[in-house]
Amino acid sequence: QVQLVESGGGLVQSGGSLTLSCAASGFTFEWVAVSWFRQAPGKERQVISCSNAGDGGAFYSDSVSGRFTILRDDSQRAVYLQMNNLKLEDSAVYYCAIMGFYTKGIAKCGDRYHDENEYDIWGRGTQVTVSS
């Protein structure tokens, strides 16, 4: 079964840390680019990080750069989002998603990784709540 399953969300105090996981199954994980998105109540879903297939390249939104790290382990078919120094505004549902499922070869984030329509498969999300 082709799917992505997020886990690791929860309640954390401001300034704390949390690591999210996204487990993939049913496809060749090492060929796809993987991103983390988040959606806060009343706001649009936005990409916060993307990881290239093959070359270790990673990209971050300004809002999380320097605090969050995307890590992928192709041998485990998983991608992680290490979140440090969490802020109240980081509270959201976090989703992982992949690009390149329908294409052959190594997928890169490219210049369109901000576009939700570029993604082929989505997880159901995990809630992160940051308290003061």
N, C-alpha and C positions, 0 to 999 in steps of 0.2 A: 504494500500500500504506500502510495506516495504521500508523504506528510511531513510537516514540521511541527514540533511540539515544544513550546516554551515552558520553562519552569524557573523557580528561584525568586519570584516576586514575593513581596511582603511589606510589612511595616518597619520603617527604620527612622531613627532620629536624624534631624538635620546635622550634617557634618559626618554622618556615618557612611558605611560602605555596603555594597550588595553586589553579588555576581549573578547575572541571569545566564541561563543555558538554553540552547535551542538544539534539539536532537532531530536529525534528518533520517528519513528512511525511504526506500523505494526508488532511488535514482543515484546517479554517479555524482556524489557530493563534491569531489575534488575539481570538477569542471565548472561549477556554478559560482557566481558572485553572490555574496550574502550580505544583507543589510538588516539593521535594526531600525525600526520606526517606533514612534510613540504618539499617543493621542491622549491629550488631557480633556477633561469635560468641557464641552462647548467650543473646542478648538479642532482644527483640521489635523489629520494625521501627518506627521512630518518625519523625514528620515533624519537620523542622528549619526549613523555610522555605516560604512560600507567596506567590505573586504573583497579584494580581487581574488580570483582563483589563480593559483600557480606562482605568483610572485611576491606575496606577502604585503602588497600595497593596501593601504587603508586610508579612509577618509572620514572626517568628522565635521559635524556642524559646529558653528562658532559657540553655540550654547553649551556644548559638552567637551569641546577640545581642551585637553590638559587635565580633565577629570575622569573621562571614560576611556576605556581601551577595549577594542574589539580583538578577540583572539579566536582563531579557528584551528581545529584539530581534525584534519582530514582523516586520520586513521580511526578516530572515534566518530566521524560523521557528525561533528558538532561545532557550534560556534557559541562563543561566550561574550558577554558584555560585562566587563569589570567596571563598576561605578564607584567612584570615590568622592568624598566631599559633597555628598548629596545635599541638594537644596529643596526648599518647599516646592519650587516650580518644576522639579523633576518628577513630581507625582503624575502618573499617567498609566495607561495600559501600554505595555511594550510588546511589539510584534517583531518576529523575524520573517524575512521574505527572501526569495531567491530570484536571480535573473539567469537566463541561459539554459533553462530546462529544455527548451525546444530547439536549441541550436547546437551544432557540433563544435567542439573545440573548447578552449579555455575562455571563460567569460570574465570580463573586466567591468568594474563599476562604470568607467567611462564618464562622459559628461551629462548623462541623462539619469544618473542614479537617484536624483531627487524626484523623479517622476514615478508615481505609483503604478502607472500603466505599463512600465517596463518590467514589472515583476510577474512571475508566472505562478508561484505558489506562496501561500501565506500560512503562518500559524494562527492560532486562535487568540494568542495574547496572554500576558501575565500582568497582574496589577502590582504596581509599585506605589506605595504611599509614604511620603516623607512628612514626618511630624516635627513640630517645633519643640 
